[in-house]
Amino acid sequence: MRDMAGDDYLVMSAGTSPEGVDPRVYEVLAAEGVNSDNLSSISAESLSDEHFDVVITLCDKASNECELFTDSDALIHWDFKDPKAEEGCRAFFNTAEQLKAKIALFLLLNGEQQSDAIGPVELFKIMSDPLRLRILMLIEDEYALSVSDLTKVLEVSQPKVSRHLALLRDAGILQDHREGQWIYYHFPATLPVWITHVLATVRNGNSALINQEKIRLMQLKQRRKPQLDKIRGYSGLTEKYQMYLSEKELRK
């Protein structure tokens, strides 16, 4: 994590019952191009007086010792099987790959200053309404849609669509943009990454959810598209982590 996060985080590692660094760890780190100088095992108890922004535990035994860090801002558990009991290095390499995926997602979702946008309870309540969910999924695909577009493809009345759009706008999930007599709705550039990630995950995991709406949208004649730059996008990777991966390739 120290290698992937760079200077953005001060990373400290400790174990509940440290036994020394397994030699296979060095082999995995060397293969990944990660500096393994001055590695040592320290006890979690030695850090019990420290205050941490985030404490991440990696096994059930460690998760039971979270009381050592109860004043930390956040406690997260990643459930990994200890690879030490396995023969050879394969289990260590597999664990390293799983860790990289977890760390990449953590850095993606926590690499920005938290805004005053809605929390998860409010977001999932909003998405629990079928009409609002379809609106969000359509805009996820199309970037921006007008009230007229949504009324036609959803086959509901204009006042009903406008009420739901106003709710989504007031919640900070959508932003409106006027071009003459046309009003378009799109996701704001300031939308928190975790919300962007949720929307992209729901869309990609439910690809047939808005099939009929997409077909009706393609059939609209003389549809006017907005003159908006596509300033928002979701790649699943932060710019910094993309650079990290590129540097890793150059080292090989």
C-alpha positions, 0 to 999 in steps of 0.5 A: 500500500505504501508503494501504491499510495505514494506520499498521499498516505502515511502507511504503518503495518503491524501484526497481532502476533508478529513472527518475522517476515516470511521469505516468500514475501520478499520474492513476491515484492521483488516480482512486483518491483516493490522496495523491500528494504528494512522490512520488519514485523512489529506488534499491533500493541506497540501502536495502541496509543496512536490515532489513525484515520483508517485501520485496515485488518486483514484476517479474523484474528486481527479484526478481533483486536480492533479494540486496540484502535477504537478511537480511529476514524474508520475501521475496515476489515479485508478478509484474507486467508493467511497464505503462510500455511500453503506450500510454495509461493502461489498463495502469496502471489494470489494474496498480493493480487487481491490486495492490489485490487482492494488497495486500488479501490480504496485509493480510488474512493478515498483519494478526494476530499469528502464533499457535503453530498448525500450519504449512502442511506439517502443514495440507496433510498433514491435509487430504490424508486424504479423511475429514478433508477432508470433516469440515472441509468439512462444518464449514466449511458448518455451523459446528458438528456433533456426533459423531453427525451426522458418523457418520451423514452420513459413513457411517463408524463412530463410533470412526473419526470420533472418532479423526479429530476428536481429531487435528484438535482436537489440531492446533488446527484444531477445538475441542470444545464440550459441551452435556449429553451432546452434543459438538460440533466447530467451528473455534476463534475463534483459528484463524489467518486464513490457515488460515480462508482456505485452508478457505474457498477449498477449499470454494468451489472444490470446491462438489460435494465433499460433496454426498452428505453434505449431502443426508444431513445435510438428511435427518436427523430431529430433529437437535439443533443446538448453542447456539453463537454464530457467532463465526467467519466469513470474508468475505475482507476485514479489518474495516480494509480494509472501512472503507478501501473505505467511505471510498473510496466516500465520497470519490468 
